[in-house]
Amino acid sequence: MRLGIRYQLLLPLVTLMAGVVGMTAWTALSSAQAAARRIEHQMKDVAATVSSVTFPRNQQTLKLMKGLSGAEFLLCDANARPIVDDHGQPITTLPGLPTTLPTIETVTVQDLGPRVEVGDQVYFCRGVPLGQPSHPGLYLYIFYPEALWQEALAQAVKPAIIVGGIGGLVAFLLAAAMAARLTRRVLEMERRTRGIAGGDFSPMPLPHRNDELRDLAVSINDMAARLAKLQETVLKTERLRLLGQVSGGLAHQLRNGVTGANLAVQLHARECPSGGDAEPLNVALRQLALVEMHLKRFLNIGKELELRREPCQVTALIDESVTLLGPKCRHTGIELRWHKLEDGPAWTLNGDVGQLSHMILNVMTNAIEAAGPGGWVEVRLKREGDRAVIEVLDSGPGVAPSVAHRLFEPFVTGKQEGVGLGLAVARQVAEAHGGSICWSRTAEGTCFRIELPLAA
């Protein structure tokens, strides 16, 4: 059977309240019994006093006794007939005379006597003989009002009931409020976990009260953050898996075409006159080699690079990329600036020449496409400590805000016809060589900064 947390919290408190109610009832009953015994002892003392003490038998004496005890009195003879005074009036404090009277009881009886009606009021009545030797056969009937008896009991019971009732009500309200608050917080966490299960990994606001539920909320937010990263990793892996499946068949077709074109250019270069200008053919061969390298890198996205390290010159790597991209820039009207440093050729890297060339070529190609016709691209080289810094600036409009924070991830691009692999490959190559790559937007334009460690 399912028992909600609200009822789990309220059940012990309700049980405790039942105990409080029981204790209150027992206290009230005990107080009522004590009040009844007190009145009975008071009437017993009155009966004992009038039976043993001689006092004048007149109306004034009975009124004094009424003021002291709160009871009413009636003086009778042995036949239970009221005794009258010199004026023929019954000696009594009652507003009227009872129709019947109970039998005479001894003073040892521990109760108030039977109920007797006098007019519209009810009294407890008992009779005691008077201790007056000169007037034997006189009896005094004591009438204690039932209303006073009930009022005394009510006064005795009222404090216990008020204290117990108010205390129980306050305890119940506090328990209900606390249970409702805790339940609301638990339900909020349940709603949040259901949202996480549905794919919403946004963090939940933390409670102000620093308790175990706040710790649970912190754990839920940590779990959501880790699940978000895990989902992102799964999506990337899925994209790479799909890419591998598609590229497996596509790569063979493209490489076959590139290989055929490469052979054709090589045959044409051999058949050309020795005095002819062979530079365009060499550029074409290098471009075909780059296409083949692009295909290989396309297939190796997500795999760990296997570097063939060897000494290489930074300026030579940049020169090769400028040479390959020069014809494209001239054709599209883009100004390509490259200023060599005097001591630049002395800067040596220990890395994979093909991978590094591919990285620089990708970054420069990206800058050329961003600058567009009529724009400019500038390549700078400088040294900072034991690192060579390559900066590629372009006059383009900059990176779209929607992809700015994921620019170096595979298949993320702001271009309509872009694939989103060039910068991802560049970062992979830079990190594999112990370097880094980043970008920034300056007053001059967009700047991509490559840092690579120089050889010792």
Buried (B, 14 or more C-beta within 10 A) or exposed (E): EEEEEBEEBBEEBBEBBEEBEEEBBEBBEEBBEEBBEEBBEBBBEBBBBBBEEEBEBEBEBBEEBBEEBBBBBBBBEEEBEBBEEEEEEBBBBBEEEBEEBBEBBEBEBEEBBBEBBBEEBBBBBBBBBBBBEEEEEBBBBBBBBBEBBEEBBEEBBEEBBEEBEEEBEEBBEEBBEBBEEBBEBBEBBEEBBEBBEEEEBEBBEBBEEEEEBBEBBBEBBEEBEEBBEEEEEEEBEEBBEEBBEEBEEBBEEBBEEBEEBBEEBBEEBEEEEEEEEBEEBEBBBBBBBBBBBBBEBBBEBBEEBEBEEEEBBBBBBBBBBBBBBEEBBEEBEBEBEBEEBEEBEEBBBBBBBBBBBBBBBBBBBBBBBBBBEEBBBBBBBEBEEEBBBBBBBBBBBBBEEEBEEEBBBBBBBBEEEBEBBBBBBBBBBBEBBEBEBEBEEEEEBBBBBBBBBBEE
